[in-house]
Amino acid sequence: MTEYNVVNPATGQTLASFESLTDAQVDEAVDAAAAAHRTWGRTSTVAERAELLRRAAGLHRERREELADIFVREMGKPREAALGEVDFAADIAEYYADHAEDIMADRPIDILGDGTAIIRRSSLGPLLGIMPWNFPAYQIVRFAAPNLVVGNTILLKPAPQCPESSTAIAEIYRDAGFPDGAYQNVLISNDQAATVIADPRVQGVSLTGSERAGAAVAEVAGRNLKKVALELGGSDPFIVLSTDDLDATVQAGVDARLDNNGQSCNGAKRFIVADGLYEEFTAKFVAAMSAVEATDPMQEDTVLGPLSSAAAAERLQAQIDGAVAQGATLLTGGTRDGAFFAPTVLADVTPEMDVYREELFGPAAVVYRVADEDAAVRLANDTSFGLGSYLFTTDAAQADRVADRIEAGMVYVNLVLADSPELPFGGVKRSGTSRELGYLAADEFVNKKLIRKA
């Protein structure tokens, strides 16, 4: 029975089913990736690879309407946001095309003694990418683009609910002129993915997903001595210590919480507010969240669509209900209609409650009152996650000080939703082990070879 189904979360209707690969087809795909690497990774030039990636960027732009409609059907993303995601994916592909020569350029080393030494980057071989559902184009391109520029070949396992978009994106790479086997969409089971990771022809695996999935993939990769890159969950703090425009800060908080229907790993989830601002911030934040209605994601003015599935909404409902049962105060929301979930704000959450340690993956936030900067930092860091963070302050010295103290892979000061192709994305602690985007992404799966000459 196939595991890949397109179920529209707004209606619950199953729109399409895709057959998974047989074990024999999986082996053929791995063999094709290995064969392609012998030419793509070893004999093609950087300029040739960059040109094909530039064509792929152009095809993303040409097919943006079609791709956006697929995203809405598969996971309920508001259509305007879906169009923006396609544009961002094209920007990322174009960024790596523009910077391919510099990324792959030899890096000289100042040596102690006579002679010369350089670091030369070269590809490793076939890689397996295991992708989530929440950003069907962005997640793929930030893994695929730097690795294709390097010369690696890609086996792309999409999320079970995103077979239509991953198939459409694979067609983009094919139509851009990538050679057979260089980029393949593989609809495989978790057991088959484990087999692929263990295959000696495959040189590494990258996963974006849950802690549970990350641990499972890392275990298989470790047993087989394979490089693994993980981008996992987050419970990002949104710290407000001072502001000269409270309304703008509140709106930034709403935007950072409701982006992608609240289903972003690096979405702001814990709102940590200095005592003198807490009452006014919370009142305005609750009012702004309450004013947003979850509506049809195909409408142009939709801000908040459904969660990715009814099951996802049920999980969030259970978390909110559990928090209230344990003593948290529900300030707004907490209700759902199928996969649609009302914007929700909790207060009075304590470390003894389950929700204090959990990630809320949906349009739900927790607000905390803190006495001062030190208390804010302690609370921000009191989590097993360490992906992103947001800091609002009018004090430049405080901004630098607090940014240094936050235990996260990313700190955004006085702004939100500022991801860009050149900025590395990733976290620490249980949020992951790697970086995507920017130059750092191209160093994840590459042989940084030392060449020393007399």
C-alpha positions as CSV (number, residue, x, y, z in Angstrom):
1,M,0.0,0.0,0.0
2,T,1.3,3.4,-0.9
3,E,2.4,5.8,1.8
4,Y,2.3,8.9,-0.4
5,N,-1.1,10.6,-0.5
6,V,-2.1,14.2,-1.2
7,V,-4.8,15.0,1.4
8,N,-6.1,18.6,1.3
9,P,-6.1,19.6,5.0
10,A,-8.7,22.3,4.4
11,T,-11.2,19.8,3.2
12,G,-9.9,16.4,4.3
13,Q,-10.2,15.2,0.7
14,T,-7.7,12.8,-0.7
15,L,-6.7,14.2,-4.0
16,A,-4.0,11.9,-5.3
17,S,-2.0,8.8,-4.4
18,F,1.5,8.0,-5.6
19,E,3.1,4.5,-5.6
20,S,6.2,3.9,-3.5
21,L,9.2,2.4,-5.2
22,T,9.9,-1.3,-5.0
23,D,13.2,-2.4,-3.5
24,A,14.5,-3.2,-7.0
25,Q,13.6,0.4,-8.1
26,V,15.4,1.8,-5.0
27,D,18.5,-0.1,-5.9
28,E,18.3,1.2,-9.5
29,A,18.0,4.7,-8.2
30,V,21.1,4.4,-6.0
31,D,23.0,2.9,-8.9
32,A,22.0,5.7,-11.2
33,A,23.1,8.3,-8.6
34,A,26.5,6.6,-8.2
35,A,26.9,6.3,-12.0
36,A,26.0,10.0,-12.4
37,H,28.5,11.1,-9.8
38,R,31.3,9.5,-11.8
39,T,30.7,12.2,-14.5
40,W,28.7,14.9,-12.8
41,G,31.0,15.1,-9.7
42,R,34.3,14.2,-11.4
43,T,34.4,15.6,-14.9
44,S,31.8,18.4,-15.1
45,T,33.1,21.9,-14.5
46,V,31.9,24.3,-11.8
47,A,30.6,26.6,-14.5
48,E,28.6,23.8,-16.1
49,R,27.0,22.9,-12.8
50,A,26.2,26.5,-12.0
51,E,24.6,27.1,-15.3
52,L,22.2,24.2,-14.8
53,L,21.3,25.4,-11.4
54,R,20.6,28.8,-12.8
55,R,18.2,27.2,-15.3
56,A,16.5,25.4,-12.4
57,A,16.0,28.8,-10.7
58,G,14.4,30.2,-13.8
59,L,12.0,27.2,-14.0
60,H,11.0,27.7,-10.4
61,R,10.0,31.3,-11.4
62,E,8.2,30.2,-14.6
63,R,6.2,27.5,-12.7
64,R,5.5,29.5,-9.5
65,E,1.7,29.5,-9.9
66,E,1.6,25.8,-10.5
67,L,3.9,25.0,-7.6
68,A,2.1,27.3,-5.2
69,D,-1.2,25.6,-5.9
70,I,0.3,22.3,-5.2
71,F,1.7,23.5,-1.8
72,V,-1.8,24.8,-0.8
73,R,-3.3,21.4,-1.7
74,E,-0.7,19.4,0.1
75,M,-0.2,21.2,3.4
76,G,-2.5,24.2,3.6
77,K,0.0,27.0,3.1
78,P,-1.7,30.3,2.4
79,R,-1.3,30.9,-1.3
80,E,0.5,34.2,-1.1
81,A,3.0,32.6,1.2
82,A,3.3,29.6,-1.2
83,L,4.2,32.0,-4.0
84,G,6.7,33.7,-1.8
85,E,8.3,30.3,-1.0
86,V,8.7,29.5,-4.7
87,D,10.4,32.8,-5.2
88,F,12.7,32.2,-2.3
89,A,13.6,28.8,-3.6
90,A,14.5,30.3,-6.9
91,D,16.6,33.0,-5.1
92,I,18.5,30.2,-3.2
93,A,19.3,28.3,-6.4
94,E,20.4,31.5,-8.1
95,Y,22.6,32.4,-5.2
96,Y,24.6,29.1,-5.4
97,A,24.8,29.5,-9.2
98,D,26.2,33.0,-8.7
99,H,28.7,32.0,-6.1
100,A,29.7,28.5,-7.3
101,E,33.2,29.5,-8.5
102,D,34.1,31.2,-5.2
103,I,32.6,28.3,-3.2
104,M,34.7,25.8,-5.0
105,A,37.9,27.9,-5.3
106,D,41.1,26.6,-3.7
107,R,41.8,28.2,-0.3
108,P,45.5,28.8,0.3
109,I,47.1,28.2,3.7
110,D,49.9,30.3,5.2
111,I,52.3,27.6,6.1
112,L,55.2,27.4,8.5
113,G,58.1,26.7,6.3
114,D,58.8,26.5,2.5
115,G,56.4,25.4,-0.2
116,T,52.6,25.8,-0.5
117,A,49.4,24.3,0.8
118,I,45.8,24.7,-0.3
119,I,42.4,23.3,0.6
120,R,40.6,22.0,-2.4
121,R,36.9,21.0,-2.2
122,S,35.5,18.1,-4.1
123,S,32.3,16.1,-4.0
124,L,31.7,12.9,-1.9
125,G,29.1,11.2,-4.0
126,P,25.3,10.3,-3.7
127,L,23.5,11.8,-0.8
128,L,20.1,11.0,0.6
129,G,17.9,14.0,1.6
130,I,14.9,13.3,3.9
131,M,12.6,16.3,3.7
132,P,9.7,17.6,5.8
133,W,6.3,18.8,4.6
134,N,6.2,22.4,5.9
135,F,8.3,24.0,3.2
136,P,8.0,21.8,0.1
137,A,10.3,23.9,-2.1
138,Y,12.5,25.8,0.3
139,Q,13.6,22.8,2.3
140,I,14.6,20.9,-0.9
141,V,16.6,23.6,-2.6
142,R,18.6,24.6,0.5
143,F,19.8,21.0,0.6
144,A,20.1,20.3,-3.1
145,A,21.5,23.5,-4.5
146,P,24.8,23.7,-2.6
147,N,25.4,19.9,-3.0
148,L,24.7,20.0,-6.7
149,V,27.2,22.8,-7.1
150,V,29.8,20.8,-5.2
151,G,29.2,17.9,-7.5
152,N,27.3,15.5,-5.3
153,T,24.2,13.7,-6.6
154,I,20.9,13.8,-4.9
155,L,18.3,11.2,-3.8
156,L,15.4,13.1,-2.5
157,K,12.8,11.5,-0.1
158,P,9.9,13.8,0.3
159,A,7.4,13.8,3.2
160,P,4.6,11.3,2.7
161,Q,2.1,14.1,2.1
162,C,4.2,16.0,-0.5
163,P,4.6,13.6,-3.4
164,E,3.1,16.0,-5.9
165,S,5.3,18.9,-5.2
166,S,8.5,16.8,-5.0
167,T,7.6,15.2,-8.3
168,A,7.1,18.7,-9.9
169,I,10.4,19.9,-8.5
170,A,12.2,16.8,-9.8
171,E,10.8,17.7,-13.2
172,I,12.4,21.1,-12.9
173,Y,15.8,19.7,-12.4
174,R,15.3,17.3,-15.3
175,D,14.0,20.0,-17.6
176,A,16.9,22.2,-16.6
177,G,19.2,19.7,-18.1
178,F,20.7,17.9,-15.1
179,P,22.0,14.5,-16.2
180,D,20.1,11.3,-15.4
181,G,20.8,10.2,-11.9
182,A,22.1,13.6,-10.7
183,Y,18.8,14.5,-9.0
184,Q,16.1,11.9,-8.3
185,N,12.8,12.0,-6.4
186,V,12.5,8.7,-4.5
187,L,9.2,7.8,-2.9
188,I,10.4,5.3,-0.3
189,S,9.5,4.0,3.1
190,N,11.4,4.6,6.3
191,D,12.8,1.1,6.1
192,Q,13.9,1.6,2.6
193,A,15.5,4.9,3.6
194,A,17.5,3.1,6.3
195,T,18.7,0.7,3.6
196,V,19.8,3.5,1.4
197,I,21.7,5.2,4.2
198,A,23.5,1.9,4.8
199,D,24.4,1.4,1.1
200,P,28.1,1.8,0.6
201,R,27.4,3.8,-2.6
202,V,25.7,6.5,-0.6
203,Q,28.0,8.9,1.2
204,G,25.8,10.9,3.6
205,V,22.3,11.8,4.7
206,S,20.6,15.1,5.5
207,L,17.3,15.2,7.4
208,T,15.0,18.0,8.4
209,G,12.3,16.8,10.8
210,S,11.5,15.8,14.3
211,E,13.8,14.8,17.1
212,R,12.6,11.3,16.9
213,A,13.3,11.1,13.1
214,G,16.6,12.7,13.6
215,A,17.7,10.2,16.3
216,A,16.6,7.3,14.1
217,V,18.5,8.5,11.0
218,A,21.6,9.4,13.1
219,E,21.6,5.9,14.6
220,V,21.6,4.3,11.2
221,A,24.2,6.7,9.8
222,G,26.4,6.2,12.8
223,R,26.3,2.4,12.5
224,N,27.4,2.8,8.9
225,L,29.9,5.6,9.5
226,K,28.1,8.0,7.3
227,K,28.1,11.8,7.5
228,V,24.7,13.1,8.8
229,A,23.3,16.6,8.8
230,L,20.3,17.3,11.0
231,E,17.9,20.2,11.2
232,L,15.3,19.4,13.9
233,G,12.8,21.3,16.0
234,G,12.9,24.5,17.9
235,S,11.1,26.5,20.6
236,D,12.5,29.9,19.8
237,P,12.3,32.7,22.3
238,F,11.1,36.1,21.4
239,I,12.6,38.4,24.1
240,V,11.3,41.9,24.6
241,L,13.4,44.0,26.9
242,S,12.7,47.5,25.6
243,T,11.1,49.0,22.5
244,D,10.3,52.5,21.1
245,D,7.3,51.1,19.1
246,L,5.3,48.5,21.1
247,D,2.7,48.1,18.4
248,A,5.4,47.2,15.8
249,T,7.0,44.8,18.2
250,V,3.7,43.1,18.9
251,Q,3.0,42.8,15.1
252,A,6.5,41.3,14.6
253,G,5.6,38.8,17.3
254,V,2.4,37.8,15.6
255,D,4.1,37.6,12.2
256,A,6.9,35.4,13.7
257,R,4.3,33.1,15.4
258,L,1.8,32.7,12.6
259,D,4.2,32.4,9.7
260,N,3.5,29.2,7.7
261,N,0.4,28.6,9.8
262,G,2.6,28.5,12.9
263,Q,4.5,25.5,11.5
264,S,8.1,26.8,11.2
265,C,10.9,25.2,13.2
266,N,12.3,28.6,13.8
267,G,9.0,30.4,14.5
268,A,8.8,32.4,17.7
269,K,7.0,30.3,20.3
270,R,8.0,31.5,23.7
271,F,7.4,35.3,24.3
272,I,9.6,36.5,27.2
273,V,8.8,40.0,28.2
274,A,10.3,42.4,30.7
275,D,8.1,43.1,33.7
276,G,7.5,46.8,32.8
277,L,6.2,45.9,29.4
278,Y,4.5,42.6,30.1
279,E,0.9,43.7,30.8
280,E,0.7,46.1,27.8
281,F,2.5,43.7,25.4
282,T,0.4,40.8,26.4
283,A,-2.9,42.7,26.1
284,K,-1.9,43.9,22.6
285,F,-0.5,40.5,21.6
286,V,-3.6,38.6,22.6
287,A,-5.8,41.2,20.8
288,A,-3.7,40.9,17.6
289,M,-3.7,37.1,17.7
290,S,-7.4,37.0,18.4
291,A,-8.1,39.2,15.4
292,V,-6.6,36.6,13.0
293,E,-9.0,34.1,11.6
294,A,-8.0,30.7,10.1
295,T,-9.6,30.7,6.6
296,D,-9.4,29.2,3.2
297,P,-5.7,29.1,2.2
298,M,-6.5,29.7,-1.5
299,Q,-7.9,33.2,-0.7
300,E,-5.4,36.0,-1.5
301,D,-5.8,37.8,1.8
302,T,-5.5,34.6,4.0
303,V,-2.9,35.0,6.8
304,L,-3.6,31.8,8.6
305,G,-4.7,28.5,6.9
306,P,-5.2,25.1,8.3
307,L,-2.5,23.0,9.9
308,S,-1.0,20.3,7.7
309,S,-3.5,17.7,8.7
310,A,-6.3,17.0,11.1
311,A,-3.9,14.8,13.1
312,A,-1.6,17.7,13.5
313,A,-4.4,19.9,14.8
314,E,-5.4,17.1,17.2
315,R,-1.9,16.9,18.6
316,L,-1.8,20.6,19.2
317,Q,-5.3,20.5,20.8
318,A,-4.0,17.8,23.2
319,Q,-1.0,19.9,24.1
320,I,-3.2,23.0,24.8
321,D,-5.8,21.1,26.8
322,G,-3.0,19.4,28.8
323,A,-1.4,22.7,29.6
324,V,-4.7,24.1,30.9
325,A,-5.4,21.0,32.9
326,Q,-2.0,21.4,34.5
327,G,-2.7,25.0,35.5
328,A,-1.8,27.2,32.5
329,T,-4.1,30.2,31.7
330,L,-5.7,30.2,28.2
331,L,-5.8,33.9,27.2
332,T,-7.3,33.3,23.7
333,G,-8.0,30.5,21.2
334,G,-7.5,26.8,22.1
335,T,-10.2,25.6,19.7
336,R,-10.1,23.9,16.3
337,D,-12.4,23.1,13.4
338,G,-11.0,20.1,11.6
339,A,-7.4,21.1,10.7
340,F,-8.1,24.8,11.3
341,F,-6.8,26.0,14.7
342,A,-7.6,29.3,16.3
343,P,-4.6,31.5,17.2
344,T,-3.9,30.6,20.8
345,V,-2.0,32.3,23.7
346,L,-1.1,30.6,27.0
347,A,0.2,32.3,30.2
348,D,1.2,31.2,33.7
349,V,3.2,28.2,32.3
350,T,5.6,26.8,34.8
351,P,8.6,24.4,34.5
352,E,6.5,21.6,36.0
353,M,4.1,21.6,33.1
354,D,4.7,19.5,30.0
355,V,4.2,22.4,27.6
356,Y,7.1,24.2,29.2
357,R,9.5,21.7,27.5
358,E,7.4,21.0,24.4
359,E,7.5,22.6,20.9
360,L,4.1,23.9,19.9
361,F,3.9,23.4,16.1
362,G,0.9,25.5,15.2
363,P,-0.5,29.0,15.9
364,A,0.0,28.8,19.6
365,A,2.3,30.9,21.8
366,V,3.3,31.1,25.5
367,V,3.9,34.5,27.2
368,Y,6.3,34.8,30.2
369,R,7.0,37.7,32.5
370,V,10.6,38.2,33.6
371,A,12.2,40.7,36.0
372,D,15.3,41.6,34.0
373,E,17.8,40.8,31.3
374,D,19.4,38.0,33.3
375,A,16.1,36.3,34.0
376,A,15.2,36.6,30.3
377,V,18.4,34.9,29.2
378,R,18.0,32.1,31.8
379,L,14.4,31.4,30.6
380,A,15.4,31.6,26.9
381,N,18.1,29.0,27.5
382,D,16.1,26.7,29.7
383,T,15.1,24.4,26.8
384,S,16.6,21.4,25.1
385,F,16.2,23.3,21.8
386,G,18.6,25.9,20.3
387,L,17.6,26.8,16.8
388,G,16.7,30.5,16.4
389,S,15.8,33.4,18.7
390,Y,14.5,37.0,18.5
391,L,15.6,39.9,20.7
392,F,14.0,43.3,20.9
393,T,15.8,46.1,22.7
394,T,16.7,49.7,22.1
395,D,20.0,49.3,23.9
396,A,22.8,48.4,21.4
397,A,25.2,47.3,24.1
398,Q,22.5,45.1,25.6
399,A,21.7,43.6,22.1
400,D,25.3,42.5,21.7
401,R,25.5,41.2,25.3
402,V,22.3,39.2,25.2
403,A,23.0,37.9,21.6
404,D,26.3,36.4,23.0
405,R,24.5,34.7,25.9
406,I,21.7,33.1,24.0
407,E,22.2,29.4,23.3
408,A,21.0,29.2,19.7
409,G,22.3,28.9,16.2
410,M,20.7,32.2,15.1
411,V,19.8,35.5,16.8
412,Y,17.7,38.1,15.1
413,V,17.8,41.5,16.7
414,N,14.8,43.9,16.3
415,L,13.5,42.0,13.2
416,V,11.8,38.8,12.1
417,L,11.3,36.8,9.0
418,A,14.7,37.9,7.7
419,D,16.0,34.6,6.3
420,S,18.1,35.1,3.1
421,P,20.2,32.8,0.9
422,E,23.5,34.0,2.2
423,L,22.6,33.6,5.9
424,P,23.5,30.2,7.4
425,F,20.5,28.4,9.0
426,G,20.8,25.9,11.8
427,G,20.9,25.3,15.5
428,V,22.6,23.7,18.6
429,K,21.5,21.3,21.3
430,R,18.6,19.1,20.2
431,S,17.8,21.4,17.3
432,G,20.4,19.9,15.0
433,T,24.0,19.4,14.0
434,S,24.5,21.3,10.7
435,R,24.1,24.5,8.8
436,E,22.2,25.1,5.6
437,L,22.2,28.2,3.3
438,G,25.2,30.4,2.8
439,Y,28.7,29.2,2.2
440,L,28.6,26.9,5.3
441,A,26.0,24.7,3.6
442,A,28.5,23.8,0.8
443,D,30.9,22.5,3.4
444,E,28.6,19.9,5.0
445,F,29.2,17.2,2.4
446,V,32.5,17.9,0.7
447,N,36.0,16.6,0.9
448,K,38.1,19.5,2.1
449,K,41.4,18.1,0.7
450,L,44.8,19.3,1.8
451,I,47.3,19.6,-1.1
452,R,50.8,20.3,0.3
453,K,53.7,21.0,-2.1
454,A,57.4,21.4,-1.4
